[in-house]
């Protein structure tokens, strides 16, 4: 696939607002509506676009307490890793989970209502997962930068 400057601009525009119409995008890119439609379909088919989503206002839905939680497993065996990853994927409070290097094995991004909800999450859900050796939590005071836009 040939990936040109118009494709890059198109992806930039879609990342900032994916609800823009093809006509609006065509005007910004100085292309026809059909050309924009075909480029979007091509970018989707080739895997440049994984999907579309809506970003919710955390305050409006009463889920504005964000915590980053480090998790250390008891062992680094395949069984422990696979088991932990399977179980953590089912926790709705966990928005993101990364297997990381360093002193801890995983970094979780957790979103809940408040400190009481986080405590309940820790006691009734996270710490009930087998193979966890220790955790370390950090509470977000203020989001200085929070974006989903990838510059390329």
Secondary structure, DSSP 8 states (H G I E B T S, - for coil): ----HHHHHHHHHHHH-TT--HHHHHHHHT--HHHHHHHHHHHHHTTS---------TTTTT--EEEEEEEEES---HHHHHHHHHHHHT-TTEEEEEE--SS-SEEEEEEESSHHHHHHHHHHTGGGSTTEEEEEEEE-S--S--------
